[in-house]
């Protein structure tokens, strides 16, 4: 028995050494997480860029209603003024500042910002009355003059004001043809059409643009239009905006996690009743990410099992074609050879996983503060509980268990297929049905992650080709009895596949021509080798 | 009991192997004497490789039995057998010495012992300077020698060599020949298959000629070749041999005729009968060469195409 195991170990050791003794192996294994990391960082960067990058340009409004367009324009102005005045209130003036900025800052210390904004609106809101002449130099008058002539400075002091991004074309009375021509020429971002009865119906309200994927301008304008229409309706109903918003307030529940109740020195839970909310804590974004850890494990498991099983199949075909296998089979049983090669490939894959874990651990060893100084998201991630979710022993142990079962199941299957083929292309063709079956749990990975106790994952967890991957995803939610049943069932099926693979392999490996499809394989299993 | 002290190293008993409807080996019964060089000869697809695969335990007979080194199950004596298959492959990225050591260890040797034996073999085969090279750097002939070393490294007492001389230059053929003869001197048994009849004739103590899965001829070389061919130079044409008692067939080129005669035929009586019909200038009684016997027995029936299991 020991001699048999020793021979298996020798086969495994040789295959492992051969696979891991090349520069390509280490390069590939190192590149994989590096490329993944680059992609993740690029994804984060792109997402940040997408969220912060907005289109900059002008737009036009065709207002067919009774002045809704002007109301919206004023609402935007009011918001801009609030932003700007708010920014000045927060900022200590410096000696280089214009005098008006000193004065507004002073005013914010004695007046409420909305009142100050209202006083400014008197001179700035649309349509500007021709009769409004600046006779006395009140703060509001002086500010309105300054506001209209210092757009660049305003953006410098309050970068979030609307005209930093979008500016309505006010001076021209343009037709739709002219606007379309400007759109095509890239001179404007788009134009809005406000229909006659906009307060009561959105019908015929349009945003015309060339880039239908860029919706930030439309969304931004819509929010102001909504507020204007709401205000009009509130006014018609004779209720204040504040009252209306209070009436419309939605019920909301903050998603939280239960926390372990405090324990005394003897390890007993405290008998003191907890105040409401003490037993819970708010769920962070990273904790939500941590909930997807099993799905990530499933993906890595699938990737390793398939890469490994395919390499095993290719090696089998190559050893068959070089006739090396015939020499080996004179020294060993076919099942020893299969076991040895499977073990060798598994060791190779585990070497890759070990390398990846080392690479992932590196930032942890370096310290989350160092990592955070380079990439804040990484630091935030490392300080969150997502890390403990990912390295949860339950997942790590089950990853090993289902890696062994899954790799054995698919490794034996593909080795057997490889043994009856004369070249790699033939083997790949024959492996297609197995690959198609195996891709199912990968496709269903996210739906399974979202409903781990549903019928679909429960049924799939008992179907051997799916079991390892589905179980990896749902293992935390499976009852112990089911878990044990599934383990026993999967182990039995894997041993069955090993027996069948041995029958095929023993005969197939010596064949010059591959048997004709399933019938040929059945004949192989049936006869003596 | 698994030793080589018995009279026969291998005994095939009504051994039959079928691949679907194809009978690759048809009730083969033979005994291979211990301490001899035994040849499997026959055309392509005759069943030689199938017989050898059964012998080394790669393949199982459909019916019948095989006893190897007194063991009913060849698995029990695997470590005493060295097998060199017809098509020879190497682990290309492995170093030469590691390759030989690897096969030694697979046969139960300790690493240190296997390495020492591998070095000795490399020296014997004049490949010591290649020990650290990868197998992919070797020429075909060198690769074949390395394979042979991997077969020999664990000192097998039964060597099964399928076409050991194919692809070797004359110098290496001699090296392999001397290795085989040395092993026999050490009381090992060597079973080899070959297409080169001269090799079989000069090397083998006994042969079996397999054709279409059946043993057509079997026995010691001398007995197989025992005088059954007569060369006659004469003045007449081929018709002078018509109806002569004991003459089985005649081939004549110019004035030289080759007569295949019944082994029981009295050559003095035959010479007298020929002299009565024609003027004889030369009369020689020869043993047939293995090549001639091969051609005679197999004739045009040899299926040269490879069959399903390279039978």
HADDOCK unambig.tbl for C-alpha pairs under 7 A between the chains (distance, minus, plus):
assign (segid A and resid 7 and name CA) (segid B and resid 106 and name CA) 5.77 0.50 0.50
assign (segid A and resid 322 and name CA) (segid B and resid 88 and name CA) 6.97 0.50 0.50
assign (segid A and resid 322 and name CA) (segid B and resid 89 and name CA) 4.75 0.50 0.50
assign (segid A and resid 323 and name CA) (segid B and resid 87 and name CA) 6.07 0.50 0.50
assign (segid A and resid 323 and name CA) (segid B and resid 88 and name CA) 6.19 0.50 0.50
assign (segid A and resid 323 and name CA) (segid B and resid 89 and name CA) 5.50 0.50 0.50
assign (segid A and resid 324 and name CA) (segid B and resid 88 and name CA) 6.91 0.50 0.50
assign (segid A and resid 324 and name CA) (segid B and resid 89 and name CA) 5.02 0.50 0.50
assign (segid A and resid 324 and name CA) (segid B and resid 90 and name CA) 6.37 0.50 0.50
assign (segid A and resid 326 and name CA) (segid B and resid 85 and name CA) 6.90 0.50 0.50
assign (segid A and resid 327 and name CA) (segid B and resid 83 and name CA) 6.62 0.50 0.50
assign (segid A and resid 327 and name CA) (segid B and resid 84 and name CA) 6.81 0.50 0.50
assign (segid A and resid 327 and name CA) (segid B and resid 85 and name CA) 6.64 0.50 0.50
assign (segid A and resid 329 and name CA) (segid B and resid 58 and name CA) 5.83 0.50 0.50
assign (segid A and resid 330 and name CA) (segid B and resid 56 and name CA) 5.76 0.50 0.50
assign (segid A and resid 330 and name CA) (segid B and resid 57 and name CA) 6.30 0.50 0.50
assign (segid A and resid 330 and name CA) (segid B and resid 58 and name CA) 5.70 0.50 0.50
assign (segid A and resid 330 and name CA) (segid B and resid 83 and name CA) 6.68 0.50 0.50
assign (segid A and resid 331 and name CA) (segid B and resid 78 and name CA) 6.05 0.50 0.50
assign (segid A and resid 331 and name CA) (segid B and resid 106 and name CA) 6.77 0.50 0.50
assign (segid A and resid 331 and name CA) (segid B and resid 107 and name CA) 6.56 0.50 0.50
assign (segid A and resid 510 and name CA) (segid B and resid 309 and name CA) 6.62 0.50 0.50
assign (segid A and resid 511 and name CA) (segid B and resid 308 and name CA) 6.57 0.50 0.50
assign (segid A and resid 511 and name CA) (segid B and resid 309 and name CA) 5.35 0.50 0.50
assign (segid A and resid 512 and name CA) (segid B and resid 308 and name CA) 5.98 0.50 0.50
assign (segid A and resid 512 and name CA) (segid B and resid 309 and name CA) 6.01 0.50 0.50
assign (segid A and resid 512 and name CA) (segid B and resid 310 and name CA) 6.97 0.50 0.50
assign (segid A and resid 513 and name CA) (segid B and resid 308 and name CA) 6.65 0.50 0.50
assign (segid A and resid 528 and name CA) (segid B and resid 60 and name CA) 6.65 0.50 0.50
assign (segid A and resid 528 and name CA) (segid B and resid 62 and name CA) 6.43 0.50 0.50
assign (segid A and resid 529 and name CA) (segid B and resid 59 and name CA) 5.41 0.50 0.50
assign (segid A and resid 529 and name CA) (segid B and resid 60 and name CA) 5.49 0.50 0.50
